[in-house]
Amino acid sequence: MPTSRFEASSIKNKIKREEIARKQKKEKKQQKLQRRLALAKEEATNPAAKKRRQLQNVPRTLDNTREFDPSILTANPSTSAAAASSSSAHPEAKDPSASTSQNDATQDPSQQPQDESLADISSDPFASYFSGEIDPTVPPKVLVTTSPKATRVTYEFCEELVNVFPGAELIRRKKGKGFEMGRIAGWAADRGYSHMVVVNENMKKPNAMTVIYLPNGPTAYFRLSSIELMKKIEGHGRSTDHFPELVLNGFVTRLGHTVGRLFQTLFPPMPEFQGRQVVTFHNQRDFLFFRRHRYAFRSTEKVALQEIGPRFTLKLKSLRKGLPAVTNLGEVAKDLEFDNFQDMPESSISKDTAQGKASNADTAEHDESMEQDEGESENQKGKKKSKTLPPKEDEYQWVWKPELETSRRTFFL
């Protein structure tokens, strides 16, 4: 009979069974340790073997196995690998015109052309910020407010947001009608504000944040979670009034570029490096992690990071093209309607027309003087700036829905 493998579970004595199981587990750990030590000794003398092992042993994560989205502005790994293999298989094709025509013929229609993405970036609402039209030494004016009837916790978080954005100002939201978010955005746009940040509250805790780019949008709505204020971070540093650096990680799609450029416009284009402050928006699986640190130079070769705070996490829920809509905005009055006298007798109509002709001659001079006065008043009104009015209906550019996430590897930013 073939010898069967010895199993500790076959021992009936519990104490002896546990003792042998511990010995077997310890032996397995020792064998694994010896293999690792031998591999480390071999790789110390042969660095190429270590690089080869690291290239082969790449862990599969949700990030590096995400489903390819046609709106990704970077190259598709599969198409680039296929292009490299085709170029190696046909080295004799050296004519550039032939190669370009071949690439056009074999281009994947799901990929975004580079010139199209550049045209979108050059014509988006943030083009004036990146074209150099604004003064880089002047921070953008940011209005920070809350939802109606906010509590102390929300105001504490808003005060720290004012500390994060260099040109921010906190204004408490008034109670009552007429203070809708769209009306406040129009009011802020007429007074020179470039952004508006609204922190929403639910169950006496901040749960959402709306970022509006003034005066014409877009409007981004985020879910807000994992808030930690500066006073709750152990060993945190103190912030200064210097303009911070900005780091944006992981925004690779066209929607992600729009969100990243929106956050970029909240800060001045030219940071002040002597302040040694850096603000990070890190996108991982469509969660935006906010962190703020300070560089701590220990020596000429070593540098450390000291966190300043606060911490919070955002998740995009919707993106609207314009300002938030106000459904009960005052409508234009209807034109006056006059009776056409169809049901009246002819005798009464003739009398009314005769009286109308006599009165028209008397009011002709008065109408001329009124037209002159109206022309002067219209010229004065033309000199005044037109008010920024919110729309009556929201026009969504992107809205998150549960059915959009077809798998755990589907991401949109």
C-alpha positions, 0 to 999 in steps of 0.5 A: 500500500502507498504510504499516506501523508501524516496528518496531525488531525488524525491523532486522537489525543488533543494535547499531542495533536496540538503540539505536533501541529505547532511543530509543523507550523514552525518548520514551515516558517523556518523553511520559508525564511531560509528560502527568502534569505537565500534569495536575498543573498543571491540578489545582492550579488546579481541585481539583474535577478532582483529587477527581473523578479520585481517585473514578474511579481506585479500584484493585481489590484483594482487600480492597475486592472481598471477597465479601459475607458475611451475618455482616458486621455493617456494611451491604451496599454493594449493598443500601444503594445500592439503598435510596438509589436507591429513596428518590430515585425515590419522594420522595413517600413521607413516612409513616414507618410506610409506609417501615418496613413497606416496608423490612421487606418488602424486607429481604434475608434474608441480612443480619443484623438489628442487634438480633440482633447487639446481643443476641449482644454483650450475652450473650457470655462477655466481657459482664462485662468491658464492663459495668463490673463489674471495676475498670478500674485492675486489669489482667487476670491472664494466665497465659503458658506453653509446650508441653512441653519448650520451648526457649530461643527460645520462652521468649524470646518468652514473656518479651516477651509478658509485657512486652506484657500488663500483668498477665501471668505466665510459669510454666514448664510441667512435664513428665509426665502430668497437665499437659494444657492443659485441666487447667492452665486449670482450675487457673488459673481456680480461682486467679483468672486471667482468661486463659491463653496457651499458645505451642506449639513445633515444630522448636524454633520457636514456631509456634502460640498458644492464647488461653483466656478463663477460666473458661468459654472460648472457646478460640482457636487461632492459627497463629503466624509472622513473629516478630521480637523487640525486640532484632532491631528496629532503633531500637526503643524501651523499654517502660514499665509504663503500660497501653497503648492498644489499636487493633483494625482490620478485625474486621467479621464476627460471628466477627471481633468475637468474636476482637477482643473476646477480645484486648480483654479481655487489656488493662485497660479504662482506658489510661494515656495518659502512657505514650504506648504503643499496641498494634495488632491489624490484620486484613488478609485474615484475617491479624492483624498485631501491632505496638506503638509509642510516640508521639514528639511532635516538636513541638506539630503533628508526631508520630512513631511509634517501634516497641517490639516484638515483631512477629508474625502470627496466623491463626485456625485454630479457635474452641472454646466451652469450655476445651480437652478432656481425654480421659483425665480421671478418670471417676466410679466405677460403682455397686456391683452386688449379686446378686439370688439368683435361682439359689440354693435357697429354703432358703438364701434364707430363712435369709439373710433371717432373719439380715438382719432381726436385723442390721437392728435392731442397726444402726438406731441406728448409721445415724442417727448416721452420717446426722447426721455426713454432713449436717455434712460435706456442709454443710462441703463446700458452703462450699468452692468447686467446682473448674473441670473441663475437658470431655471432648470439644471443642465447636468453634464455627468451624474453618478448612478449605481448602474454605471458601476458595472464592476469593481474595476470601473472608475470615472475620474 
